[in-house]
């Protein structure tokens, strides 16, 4: 992705408030990073979000849809539609490790359609899932 688009994403992430649902596993941040949603309603999918939104600072995010992110980190798509929650957690841990190895500090996940529109029109997606990797 062109540096100008990455810079646009960084500015957006760093000025926005993010919603977080604390994990049940206290070691989850160390294993998988800290997941945040762009809205309270989106965060509710994972449980009860905190009452107050949070701010983050990122500088080198990996931006894309699931396929793009996995291809960048593993060279191919490794997940599928029928992935279980435990398999997802294991994959998230592998994504975190691979992303940190390649110098990323966060992963910005959007839908394939939103990612395509963003690349073409530079219009920021409304729905974003953010994984801050060094949130331990």
C-alpha positions, 0 to 999 in steps of 0.5 A: 500500500502506498505510504500516503494511504498508510499515513492517512490510516495512522492519522485516523487511528491516532485521533479516533476513540476506540472501544474495547472488550477486556478478554477473560484470559489475563494473558490474552494481551501478551498472546494476541495483542489488544483488540479494539473496535471502531464503535461501541456496537461493533465491540458488543459482538465480543461482549460488554465493552468498557464504559469509556472509549480508549485512544491509541498511538500507532505508527506502522500498521499493517492494513488490509482485509483478512486475505491481504493481511495473511498473504503479507505475513504468511505468503498465503491465506491460512484462515477460512469461513469455518474457523473455530474460536480457539483456532481464531485465537491461535491464528491471532497469536501467529499473526501478532508474532509474524507482524512484530517480526516484520516491524508492524506495531498494529493490524488494521482489519477491514472488510474486502469491499471497504479495503478495495474502496479505500485503495481506489477512492481513499475513503476511510472505512467506517468499520475497522477492527484494530489490533494493537500488538504491543499492548501488554 
